[in-house]
Amino acid sequence: MKNYDQIKVALVSPPQHSLSNPLMAEPLGLMYIEGVLVDLGVEVEMVDMSFRNDLPVADVYGFFACTLHFPKCVEYAKRVKDAYTIIGGPHASALPQETKEFFDAVVVGPGENVIVDILDDYLNQRKGGIFQKEIIEIDSIPIPPRSIAKKIKYQVFPGSPISASIITSRACPYKCSFCASNAIWGRKVLYHSVDRVIDEIKYLIDTYDIRHFKFVDDIFTLKKARFSKFSERLVELNIQWFCDTRVDSVSEDILEQMLRCGCSYVDLGIESVSDVVLDKIHKKQTKQKMKEAIAKIKGKGLKVKLYIIYGLPFEPEDIVQQTIDFIEETQPDHVSLFTLVPYPGTDIWNNPDKYNIKSINKDFSYYQHAVGGVKSEQTWLPSIEYFDRTKEKMRKERNILKNFSMEWNRKNAGF
């Protein structure tokens, strides 16, 4: 019998200071790890450093980091250098060899199946290393207790005083050049059963009285038959929710089902309004298809939010005006603008020459959507112009959007 009950583990989420509201950043990945540890009898403390300055005392520290937050996690590891430290998340999955210099154990991909091996390493020999193991049966992952929700009321659903995020599937079958999802999950999509997801939602309703949700799957409506079955069950729960999906995954019947079972709005990552750019970044969609999808969503009475990346390679000189014209024509309810960030694990990071990128800044403290890390012939000046002109167009001329967001503070971006 392993002595797991003699271990205290602190699961640490780094501060989300790049967000206007850190309550939007629920540490979902660590919550699922917490569920596995609690089942093993481990004492677990969830820590969100957006809301505190000190690290708790623990035997083992588990950190989750995207690239932007990796330097802060290194700093934390140095503070607790006598303890056993673990790092997981997108950055560690993409650059495990570079990451292991700073931590005892590095997790590549999902952590639920390797956390037991890591605890055994801590108890027996403390050799550390890189740990990786596929998830075979995704429903075997326990429903996370989310103990931190007793102290922090996350607000992933806009306008709700308390809400939660849920992931019902993992991975994405597409290969967009700016996205690191494949480096983390691979391309084979694993789906929780409908019953398992419904149980998790019911747990959150019964335990925390949460009735507003975001489904954070890469493409929530990818498998239409599954979603149809899922929507029938959601109707019974009387909840409100929103999700991310693609323009080619929102058919008329799917949208009707979404509206009927509590969907409030749909997030679409359109990335660019240039067909040339969309082709070069392997988005597998067109400007015309985007227009049609937005019209269908709005036609059903659902709100739509667009995510647009600016500073992408191969942008035409008139990309600013093209984007403004597209927004005015399609009339989305919300637009979020982001700069290109060449995250480790993306094709842009791995093959910058393919995208006419001269150099990539590897100071990860700059890896937020406000600044990016790319220098190319096209990126910087068009990006700033894009931001300023689009913002002013929305603010001064027609104010066509109910909620327009830059997702960053230009003053803090250093421009």
C-alpha positions, 0 to 999 in steps of 0.5 A, spaced: 500 500 500 502 506 497 503 512 503 499 517 498 495 519 504 502 522 507 503 527 502 501 534 501 500 536 494 499 544 492 497 545 485 499 552 483 496 556 478 500 562 476 497 569 476 493 571 470 495 579 470 494 579 463 487 579 463 482 584 465 479 579 470 483 574 473 476 570 475 475 568 467 481 564 468 479 558 472 485 553 473 481 547 470 487 542 468 489 543 475 482 541 478 482 535 474 489 533 477 486 534 484 480 529 482 485 524 481 489 526 487 483 526 492 481 519 490 488 516 492 487 519 499 492 525 497 492 531 501 491 537 496 491 544 496 489 548 490 492 555 489 490 561 485 496 566 485 492 571 482 489 572 489 494 571 493 502 572 494 505 566 498 505 559 496 503 554 502 507 549 505 507 542 501 511 536 500 510 536 492 508 542 488 504 542 481 505 548 477 501 549 470 503 554 465 502 556 458 508 559 455 507 566 458 507 564 465 512 559 465 518 564 467 513 565 473 513 558 475 520 557 474 521 563 480 516 559 484 520 553 483 526 556 486 522 558 492 521 551 494 527 548 491 527 543 497 520 540 495 519 536 489 516 540 483 512 538 477 510 542 471 505 541 466 501 544 461 502 547 454 509 549 455 512 543 458 508 539 453 511 543 447 518 544 450 520 538 455 527 537 454 528 545 455 523 545 461 526 539 465 532 544 467 528 547 472 523 542 475 524 535 478 518 532 473 515 534 467 509 532 464 507 532 457 500 532 455 495 530 459 497 529 467 491 525 470 494 518 468 502 520 470 500 523 476 501 516 480 507 515 477 510 521 479 508 520 486 511 514 486 518 517 484 517 522 489 516 516 494 521 512 492 527 515 489 526 522 486 529 521 480 524 526 476 524 526 469 519 527 463 513 523 464 508 521 458 502 517 458 496 517 453 489 517 456 485 510 454 479 511 457 477 518 458 471 517 463 475 513 468 478 520 470 474 522 476 469 528 476 474 534 480 471 536 486 473 543 485 475 545 492 477 552 490 470 554 488 469 554 495 473 560 496 473 563 489 467 564 485 470 564 477 466 568 472 468 564 465 460 566 463 460 573 462 455 577 467 454 571 471 457 572 479 459 564 479 460 559 473 464 554 471 468 551 465 467 544 463 471 540 457 467 534 454 472 532 449 480 533 448 484 534 442 483 537 435 483 534 428 485 540 425 492 543 424 492 550 424 499 553 424 498 558 430 495 553 434 499 548 439 493 543 441 496 538 437 503 538 441 499 537 447 493 532 445 495 530 438 489 529 433 485 523 435 479 526 439 477 523 445 470 524 448 467 523 454 460 520 454 454 524 455 452 521 461 459 523 464 458 530 462 451 530 465 454 527 472 459 533 472 454 538 471 449 536 476 455 535 481 456 543 480 449 545 480 448 541 487 455 542 490 456 550 488 449 552 485 452 553 478 448 554 472 452 558 467 457 554 464 463 554 458 464 548 454 472 549 453 472 543 447 476 546 441 470 544 437 464 543 441 460 541 436 465 537 432 461 530 432 454 532 430 450 526 432 454 526 439 451 533 440 444 531 438 444 526 444 447 531 449 443 537 447 437 532 449 440 531 456 441 539 457 434 541 456 432 537 462 438 541 466 435 548 465 442 551 464 445 557 460 452 556 456 456 558 451 462 554 447 467 555 442 466 552 435 468 552 427 464 555 422 463 548 418 460 545 425 454 550 426 449 547 421 441 549 422 439 543 426 445 544 430 444 551 432 436 550 433 438 544 438 443 549 441 438 554 442 433 549 445 438 547 450 440 553 453 446 556 449 447 563 449 452 565 444 457 562 440 465 563 439 468 563 433 475 563 431 475 566 424 482 568 425 483 572 419 478 575 413 483 574 408 482 567 404 490 568 402 492 568 410 487 562 411 490 558 406 497 559 409 495 558 416 491 551 414 485 554 417 481 550 412 475 555 411 474 561 407 471 568 408 464 566 405 463 560 409 465 565 415 459 570 413 454 564 412 456 561 419 455 568 422 448 569 419 446 562 421 448 563 428 444 570 428 438 568 424 437 563 430 437 568 435 444 566 438 449 571 439 456 571 436 463 572 438 469 573 433 476 571 435 481 575 430 488 574 430 492 580 427 499 580 425 499 573 421 504 572 416 502 573 408 497 579 410 495 583 405 496 591 405 489 592 406 488 587 411 485 593 416 480 595 411 478 588 409 477 586 417 473 593 418 468 591 412 467 584 414 465 586 421 461 592 419 457 587 414 456 581 419 455 585 425 457 580 430 455 582 438 463 581 440 470 581 437 476 580 440 483 582 437 489 578 439 496 579 436 500 573 433 504 569 438 508 563 436 507 559 441 512 553 442 509 547 439 506 550 433 508 550 426 510 557 426 514 556 431 517 550 428 518 552 421 518 560 421 521 560 414 515 557 411 511 564 414 517 569 412 518 570 419 525 572 420 526 571 428 522 569 434 523 572 440 524 567 446 523 571 452 517 568 454 515 574 458 513 577 452 508 571 450 502 574 451 497 576 445 498 584 447 505 583 444 507 577 441 514 574 439 514 575 432 518 579 427 517 579 420 516 584 414 509 584 415 507 583 423 509 590 427 506 596 424 500 593 420 498 590 427 498 596 431 495 600 425 489 594 425 488 595 433 488 603 432 483 603 426 479 598 428 478 600 435 476 607 433 472 605 427 467 601 432 468 607 437 467 613 433 463 612 427 457 607 428 458 603 434 456 597 431 458 592 436 455 591 443 461 589 446 468 590 443 474 588 446 481 589 445 483 583 450 489 587 452 491 594 455 495 598 449 499 602 455 501 595 458 504 592 451 509 597 451 507 601 444 
